[in-house]
Structure formats: C-alpha cells, structure tokens
C-alpha cells in the first residue's frame, strides 16, 4: 500500500510539474512581453511634396514582439497613409497619428509638407555662385542633406556636392531678379539645409547680398556652418 501511495504521489508530482511548465510557457509567450509606453521618434518633421516617409515608433521595453502600427492622417488631402508609408500629396500641414496594435497606444507627429526645392534659371536674369565649406556640428555632413538658397521663403538655388583634390565642397548657384551693381538694389540670400534622414530643416547663420559676384574659391571656400 505504501509503495502504491509513493507511485501515486510521484505521478501526481509529474503531472503538476507538466501543468506548471505549460502555464509558465503561456505566461512568457510573445503577448506577455508588454509595452508600457510607445512614442514616435519625432514630434514634428519636414517632407517634400511627392516624397514618401516612414515614422518610427519607440516602445518601452524595446524587446516586445509585436511592433505593428496603424497609421492615419488628419488630412488625407495633404498626407495619406499606405500601410506604413506616409505619402505627401499636397503642400500644407497636418498631424499624422500612429496607434500600436498591441494595447492600442497612440502618439502623433506634426508634418509640414514643403514645396520641392526646384527652380528654373531662365526665370531670373542674374546668377551668383558660392563655393562653400559646409560644416554642421563641426563636421562635413553626409550627402543625405540638401542645401538651398532662399530669398525669404522663395527657393532660388540648390547646392551640389563637388570634390577637388580629395576635399568635398558644395557649389551653390542662386538666381535673382535684381543685382546690386546693375539695379542699385539687391536681394538678401539665406541658406537652409534639409536632412532627408532626420527630416529636419535648419537655417545657416551666414547670408549674402546678391551682387553677381562669386563667393569663395576652391582654395578659399565660403564658410557655411551650424554649430
């Protein structure tokens, strides 16, 4: 009888162990790695008309298995979502919102859709050329950035990366309706950069007056910098 009781106890112990192991596996399954918080990586971004971007959710903890998101825009006429892609279809501003599939956590990002940086040189009688040494945070930026010349909010020219003797520089051709020498008045030209990876726009501290002169040379570049 005692032997039977010991066998019964052993069988019961094994059965309970298997049940506990099964329950433990359920508890540590994918759904139980719970996100306590979700926020978008940007609270505001710039995007050019006709471009497609993706926003990134940041989960806490990052180890969760299900990182799927639903996306929508407050104004589909400006930005609309196609799965995870956000497509800029008109100039303007709107909020894009993301909601996690797991636990339905929500955050938003303000999106500014700007005109494409394009200009027709034939619309302007005057041109200047700037040969620039570009530094952002003390470093030469990657080729993922665009640098544009502006008169106020009006785009007047796009920079192009060049290289001479192993040194990178930027050649910027800008255009104007007026010239200081010929017309006795000039337009102030400012410079902005757009980072296509971080989706940021920032103004350089330097500016020039339109004088039909060349600013900088290959051996003595014009400084364009942001600390």
Residue pairs with C-beta under 8 A, 6 or more apart in sequence:
26 32
30 65
30 66
31 65
31 66
31 102
33 61
33 63
33 64
33 65
34 64
34 102
34 103
35 59
35 60
35 61
35 64
35 100
35 102
35 103
35 105
36 60
36 61
37 59
37 60
37 105
38 57
38 58
38 59
38 60
38 100
38 105
38 106
38 107
39 57
39 58
39 107
40 55
40 56
40 57
40 58
40 98
40 107
40 108
40 109
41 55
41 56
41 57
41 58
42 55
42 109
42 199
43 109
43 110
44 109
44 110
44 111
44 112
45 53
45 55
45 109
45 110
45 111
45 112
45 199
45 200
46 112
46 114
46 194
46 199
46 200
46 201
47 53
47 79
47 86
47 88
47 111
47 112
47 113
47 114
47 199
48 88
48 113
48 114
48 115
48 116
48 117
48 194
49 88
49 89
49 90
49 91
49 113
49 114
49 115
49 116
50 88
50 89
50 116
51 87
51 88
52 85
52 86
52 87
52 88
53 85
53 86
53 88
53 199
54 84
54 85
54 86
55 71
55 86
55 96
55 98
55 109
57 67
57 69
57 98
57 100
57 107
59 67
59 100
64 102
66 101
66 102
67 100
67 102
68 100
68 101
68 102
69 84
69 98
69 99
69 100
69 101
70 98
70 99
70 101
71 81
71 83
71 84
71 86
71 96
71 97
71 98
72 81
72 96
72 97
73 79
73 80
73 81
73 86
73 94
73 95
73 96
73 97
73 111
74 94
74 95
74 96
74 97
75 92
75 94
77 89
77 90
78 88
78 89
78 90
78 91
78 92
78 93
78 94
78 111
78 113
79 86
79 87
79 88
79 89
79 94
79 96
79 111
79 113
80 86
80 87
80 89
81 87
81 96
86 96
86 111
88 111
88 113
90 113
91 113
91 114
91 115
92 113
93 110
93 111
93 112
93 113
94 110
94 111
94 113
95 108
95 109
95 110
95 111
96 108
96 109
96 111
97 106
97 107
97 108
97 109
98 106
98 107
98 108
98 109
99 105
99 106
100 106
114 201
115 155
117 146
117 148
117 155
117 158
117 194
118 155
118 158
119 155
119 156
119 157
119 158
119 175
121 127
121 173
121 175
123 175
124 156
124 175
124 176
124 177
125 176
125 177
125 179
126 175
126 176
126 177
126 178
126 179
126 182
126 210
126 212
127 173
127 174
127 175
127 176
127 212
128 173
128 174
128 176
128 189
128 208
128 210
128 211
128 212
128 213
128 214
128 215
129 171
129 172
129 173
129 214
129 215
130 149
130 159
130 170
130 171
130 172
130 173
130 174
130 208
130 214
130 215
130 216
130 222
130 224
131 169
131 170
131 171
131 214
131 215
131 216
131 217
131 218
131 221
131 222
132 147
132 159
132 169
132 170
132 171
132 172
132 215
132 216
132 221
132 222
132 223
132 224
133 169
133 170
133 216
133 221
133 222
133 223
133 224
134 140
134 141
134 147
134 159
134 169
134 170
134 193
134 224
134 225
135 141
135 223
135 224
135 225
135 226
136 145
136 193
136 225
136 226
137 226
137 227
138 227
140 168
141 193
141 195
142 197
143 161
144 195
144 196
144 197
145 193
145 194
145 195
145 196
146 158
146 159
146 193
146 194
146 196
147 158
147 159
147 170
147 172
147 191
147 192
147 193
147 194
147 224
148 155
148 156
148 157
148 158
148 159
148 191
148 192
148 193
148 194
149 155
149 156
149 157
149 158
149 159
149 172
149 174
149 189
149 190
149 191
150 156
150 189
150 190
150 191
150 192
151 176
151 187
151 188
151 189
151 190
151 210
156 174
156 175
156 176
156 189
157 172
157 173
157 174
157 175
158 172
158 173
159 170
159 171
159 172
160 170
160 171
160 172
161 168
161 169
161 170
162 168
162 169
162 170
162 171
163 169
164 218
169 218
169 221
170 224
172 191
174 189
174 210
176 186
176 187
176 189
176 210
177 187
178 185
178 186
178 187
178 210
179 186
179 210
179 211
179 212
180 186
180 209
180 210
180 211
180 212
181 211
181 212
182 212
186 209
186 210
186 211
187 209
187 210
188 207
188 208
188 209
188 210
189 207
189 208
189 209
189 210
190 203
190 204
190 207
191 203
191 204
191 206
191 207
191 224
192 201
192 202
192 203
192 204
193 201
193 202
193 204
193 226
194 200
194 201
195 201
202 226
204 224
204 225
204 226
205 225
205 226
206 222
206 223
206 224
206 225
208 215
215 222
216 222
